Amino acid sequence: MQGERLSTIIYLAIVLLLLYLFYKILNPFLITIAWAMVLSITFYPLYSLFLRYVKRSWAASLLTLISILIVIFGPFSFIVTSLAGEITGIYSSIEEKGIETITNIQSYPRLQNVLQELSSLKILEGFNLQESVVNTLKTIGEYFVKHVSNVFANTFVLIFNFIIMCLTIYYFLKDGETLIEYLKKLLPFSEEQRHKLVRRVKDTVVAAVYGQVAVGIAQGTLGGTAFWALGLPSPIFWGTVMAITSFVPLFGTLLVWGPAGIILILSGSLGKGIGLLLFGALIISSVDSVLKPLIIGGKAKLHTLLVFFSVLGGIKFLGFLGFILGPLIAALCLSLFEMYTEES
C-alpha cells in the first residue's frame, strides 16, 4: 500500500516537473502562439473555402496565410510607420512654435482678463502659463516618440516573432482539426461537454475580433466625420487610418486625433484644436468601452458587465491580447461552472 502511494507521488512529481519545464520552454512564445491561435480561428472559414477548391491542406493553409498578411499586416504596417514619422514631427513643431502660439493665444482680451484675475490668487503665485503649457505639450510629444521608438528599436525581435507566428498559423490551419481532436481527448468531460467548450472558445474569439473590427469602423467613422466638420484635409483617408490604428495597443486612435488637435492649436485654431481633442477623448475613445462589450456579450453569451471587466482586466494582465483572452477565460470559467451544476 505504501509502495503504491510512493509510486503515485513520484509519478505526480515527475508529471508536474515535466509540465513546468514544458511551460518554461514555451513561455517566450506564448503571446506569439496566442495570436496565431486567434488569427487561425478567425480566418478558418476562409481556409475551409480554399480547401474546397484546392483539395490540399498545405496549399489552402498557405493561401490563407498570404491572405492574412495582405488584409491585415500590409496596410497596418504602412500606416503605423507613417504615423511614427508624423509624431516625431509634432514634437519638433512643439519646440519651434509652441511659445509663439501660446503668446498669441494669451493676447486674446477675454483670456487676458481671466489670467489677470487668476494671477491675483496666491495659490497661483509664480505660475507661468506659457512655460507650463509648452512643457506639458513637450512631455506628451516625448512620451509618444519614446514609445514608438521603443517599438521600432526591437525590430529584430519583432521580425523573429512575426516569422514564428506565421509558421504557427500555417500549421494551426493545416493540422487544426487533428490538434482539436487530440486536445478534446485530454479533457475529462463527456463528448457533448467537450463540443460545448470548443464551440464556446470559437464563438468568444470570433466575437472579440468582430467586436474590435466594429469598434474600429465606428471610431474611424466618428473621426473622419470630425475631420470633415472641422474642415481638415482628407477626412476619408484619416478616418480609415483611425479605423486601423484602433487596433494599436494603448494609444489607438489617439495617434491620429491627438497630433491633429495639437497641430490646430499650434497653428492658431485654438477652438478647433480643443474641440477635436475633447471630441476624441470623450466620444471617439468611449466607443471602445461601450460597443465592444455589447458585441462580445451577445455572441459569447456573457453579461455586458462581465465582458466590460474581463476586457479591461485582460488588457491590464495580458496586454493588448487581453481584449480576446480576457472574455475567453471568463467564458470558459462559466462553462465549467455550468458543467458542474449539470452533473450535480
N, C-alpha and C positions, 0 to 999 in steps of 0.2 A: 504493500500500500504506500509506504513512504517512498519506495523506489519509483512508483508511478508518479507520485506528486512531484518528486525531484525532477523526473524527466519532463513533466509538463512545464515546470518553472523554467528549466533550461531551454526548452523549446520556445516558450514565450519570450524569454530574454533574447534568444537568437533572432526571432522574428522582429522584435522591437528594434534591435540593433541594426538589422538589415534595412528596416523601414527608415530609420533615422539616417543611415548612410545614403540610402536612395534619395531621401529628401535633400540632403546636403549636395548631392551630385546635381540634382535638377534645380535647386534653389536659384542659381544665377539666371536661369532661363524661364522661370515660372511666369513672369509677366509676358514674355515673348510667346510662350506656349498658350497662355490665356487669350492673347489677341488672335493667335492663329485659330483657336477654337471658336472664338466669336465670329470671325470672318468666314470660317468654314461653314458654320451653321447658317449664317445669314445668306451666303451665296450657294448653299446646297441645292436649292431649286434650279439655279442656272446650271449647275453641274449635271443634274438629272436631265435637263433639256439637252445639253451637249451629248450626254451619254446615249440618249435615244437615237441620235443621228450618227455619231462616230463609232459606236459599238465597242470602244476601247476605253477602259477606265483611266489608263495613264494619259491618253490623249484628251479626254474630257476634263481631267484634273488640270492638265497643263493649260488648256484653253480657258478654263475658269480662273486660274491664277493670273493669266495675262489680262483677262477682263477686269479683275480686281485692281491690278496695277494701273490700268488705263483709266478706270472710272474713279478711283479714289486717290491714289498716290500721285498721279500725274499733275492734275490741276492744283491739288493741295500743296505739294512741294513748291510749285512755281509761285503761288500766291504768298505762302509763308516767307519764301526767300525775298520776294519783292517788298513785303511789309517790313522785314528786318532792316533793309536799306532806308526805308522811309522813316522808321522810328529813330534811326541814328541821325537822320537829317533834322528831325524835330528837336532833338537835343541841341544840335548846333544852332538852330533858329532861336531857341530859348535864350541861349547865351548872347546871341548877337542883337536880337530885337526886344528881348524881354523888358529891360529897364526903360527903353524908349517908349514902348507901348504902355506900360504901367503909368508913366509920366503923363502921357496923353489922356489916359483914362481918368487920372486924378484931376485933370483940368476941367472936367465937366462941373458946371456950377452946383447942381444938386449934390453931387458926390462930395464937393468941397465943403458944403455946409455940414454934411453928415460927418466928415472927417474932423472938422473943427470941433463939433460937439463931442465926438468920441475922444479927441485929444485932451479935453478938459477933465476927463475921468482919470483919477490917479491909477486905476488898475491898468490903464493902457499907457502909462507914462514910459517913455523911451521906446515905444513900439514904432517900427518903421515899416509901413505898408509895402513900399517898393521892394525893400530887401526881403521881407517875409514871403511875398507872392513869388518873386523870381526864384528864391531859394527852394520854395515848395515845388515849382514847375521843374526846376533843375533836378531835384530829388526824384520826381516822378520819371523824368527822362532817363536819368542814370539807372533807375530801377529796371525800366524796360530794356535799355541797352545791355545791362549786365545779364539779365535772364535770357534774352535772345542770344547773346554772345555765348553764354554757357552751353546752350543747345548745340550751336554750331562748332563749339570748341571740342566736343566729343564726337566729331564726325566719324572717326574710325569705329568707335563703339556702336554708333547708330547704324552704320553700314553693315557691321558684322551681325547685329541683332536682326536687322532687316532681312539679310540673307537667310538666317536661321528661321525666321518667321515664314518666309516664302517656301522654304523647304518643308516646314511643318504643315503649312496649309496644303501643299501638294499631296502629302501622304495622308493627312486627315480626310481629304476629299476622296482620294483613291481607295483607301482602306478603312474609311469611316464606319461603314456598316459592320465590318468584321470586328473593329475595335469596340463598337457599342454593344454588340452581342457578347463579347468577352467580358466587358465591364458589368453587364446585366447579370451574367452568371455568378459574379463575385458578390452580388448584393444578396443579403439574407432575407429576401422577400418573395412573395408569390409572383407568378408571371404577370398577373394583372397589375400588381403594385409596381413592379419594375417598369412596365409600359407607362404607367401614370407618371413616374418620376422622370423618365426620358422625355415624355411629352411636355412635362412642366418645364424642364430645362430648355427645350427648344422654344417653347412659347415665350418664356421670360427673356431669353437672349434676343429673339427676334423683336419682341415688344420694346426692349430697351434701345435697340438700334433704330427701329422705326420711330420711337419717341424722340431720339436725338435728331433724326432727319427732319421730323415735323417741327421741332424747335428751331433748327437751322433755317428752314423755309420761312417760318413766322418771323424770326429775328431779321432775316435778310429782307423780307418784305417791309417790315417796320422801318429798318434802317434806310433802305432805298427810298421809301416814302418821305422820311425826314430829310434826306439829302435833296430830294426834289422840291419839297416845301421851302427849304432854305435857299434854293437857287444854286446849290453846289453842282459842280460838273459831274457827268457820268453817273447819275443815280442808279441806273440799272446795273452797271458794272460793279459799283461799290456795294450795292445790295447783294449781288452774287458773292462778292468777296466776304461779306459779313455772314452769309449763309454757310460758307465753307469754314471760316475762322471760328464759328460757333463750336466746332469740334476741338479747338485748341484748348488744352488744359489751362485752368486758372484765369487766363486773360479773355479768351473768346472774342466776341465782337468788340470788346474794348480796344483791341488792336487797331480798329478802324475808326470808330466814332470818337475815341479818346484823342488821338492825334489831330483828327479833323476839327474837333472843338477847340483845341489849343491853337491850331493854325488860325482859326477865325478870330480868336481873342487877340493873338499877336498881330493880326492884320488890321485890327481896329474895329472889327464887327463884334463888339462885346456882347450885345444881346443875343445874336445868333449863336455865338460860341457857348455862352452859358446855357442857352436853351437846348442846344444839341447835347451838351454834357448831362443836363438834368433829364432830358428825354431818354438818353442812353442808359443812365443809371437807374431811373425809376420805372421805365416802360420796357425797353428792349431787354435789359438784364433780367427783369422779373418774369419774362415769358418762360424761362428755363424752369423756374421753381413752380410754375402753375400748370403748364401744358404737359410736361414730361410725366409727372405723377398720374395725370388723368389717363394718358395713353397707355402707360405701362400697367397701371392698376386694372384697366379694362381687359387687356389682353392676357395678362398674367394672373388675373383673378385675385388681386391683392387690394386691400383697402388703400385709398388715396393717401391717407395719413401715414400708413406703414411704408408705402412707396417713397413718400417725401423723406422720411427719416432714414430709410435704408439707402437711398441715393446719396444723401448728404454724408451719412456715416461711412458709406462705402468709399466715397471720394476722399474723405479725411484719412481713412485707414489704408486704402489701396491705391490712392492717386486717381488719375483720370479713369482708369479701368473700373473703378468702383461704381460708376454710374450703371454698369451692367452687372458686375458681380455682387453688388450690394442687394439689389432686388432678387437676384438669383438665389443667394444664400437665404434670404427671408422666405422665398417661395419654397425652397427645399425643406426648411425647418417646419413650415406649416404643413407640407405634405407628410413629413414624418409624424407630426402630431395627429394628423387625420388618420394615418395608418394605425397608429397606436389605439385611437379611440374606436376604430372599426373592429379591431381584434378583441378589445376588452369589453 
